Amino acid sequence: MLLKPYLSEIINRDEPIIIDTEYTGQDANIKGMILRHAMNSGFYLQKDSIIFSQIGRASTAHELAYYVQQGKTQAHFQIRLEDFLDLL
């Protein structure tokens, strides 16, 4: 998954990981994939630290995504083809 570069940073924070609900009914599957990937990468996440919620247009995350899409700011990271191929 694309979280691998950020797992060590996420683990050291005492904050939940909030994921926008995009795929209704798939929260448990997505959470399971994240937890398995973290464990396979040598990290332990508590399942209660992953929360699904509607982010909404008023959120900072939505605003940042919009500005990146408009070319007004740079993305924090870019996904490479290799990142996807690692998932296969």
Secondary structure, 3 states (H helix, E strand, C coil): CCCHHHHHHHHCCCCCEEEECCCCCCHHHHHHHHHHHHHHCCCCCCHHHEEEECCCCCCHHHHHHHHHHCCCCCCCCCCCHHHHHCCC
